[in-house]
Amino acid sequence: MIRPIVHDPFFLAQKSEPATEADLQVVADLTDTLRANLDRCVGMAANMIGERKRIIVFCNGPMQIVMVNPHITAKSGEYETEEGCLSLAGIRKTKRYRKIIVAYQDQTFRNKTASFEGVTAQIIQHEIDHCNGILI
């Protein structure tokens, strides 16, 4: 189900709670909502649809990838960039890393670890920041 986008900075600044198998509908709704906004968005976190759960979904080429309970375990190549957000107006400066390693669970709750670089790494960092209550 496509859900409305949350724009309340107070809500978005709250840390998300770990997701469980009881949150599979949130995964589905988040994926549907991203697909409905692909013309202006490449990633979303669950708090952007009103759910304080550690779930993100992002575009990796033509595919949408779901990460449940993601956390960055390593990062390198710090740089400064500018980003926008579907939940917030405007563009802001932020620091990111060119390469990251992320530990997460897939949507079947299997543990995974993967390395990402470039734009995909930047998108993941932005969405994990959402889970941590960090706004750009």
JOCOR-V566700 format. One record per pair of residues at least 6 apart in sequence whose C-alpha atoms are under 6 Angstrom apart, sorted by the first residue. I is the first residue (numbers start at 0). GAP is how many residues later the second one is. Records with the same first field share a line. If there is no record, write none. Layout:
# JOCOR-V566700
I->GAP + GAP
This chain:
# JOCOR-V566700
0->28 + 31
1->27 + 30 + 31
2->30 + 46
4->43 + 44
5->42 + 43 + 81
6->80
12->120 + 121
13->119
14->116 + 117 + 118
15->36 + 37 + 38 + 115
16->35 + 36 + 37
17->35 + 36 + 51
18->34 + 35
41->16 + 17
42->14 + 15
43->12 + 13
44->10 + 11 + 82
45->7 + 9
53->15 + 77
54->12 + 13 + 14
55->10 + 11
56->8 + 9
57->6 + 7
66->37 + 38 + 39
67->36 + 37 + 38
68->35
69->33 + 34
70->31 + 32
71->29 + 30
72->28 + 29
73->26 + 27
74->24 + 25
75->21 + 23
76->20 + 21
77->18 + 19
78->16 + 17
79->14 + 15
80->12 + 13
81->10 + 11 + 12
82->8 + 9
83->7
97->19 + 20
98->17 + 18
99->15 + 16
100->13 + 14
101->11 + 12
102->9 + 10
103->7 + 8
104->6 + 7
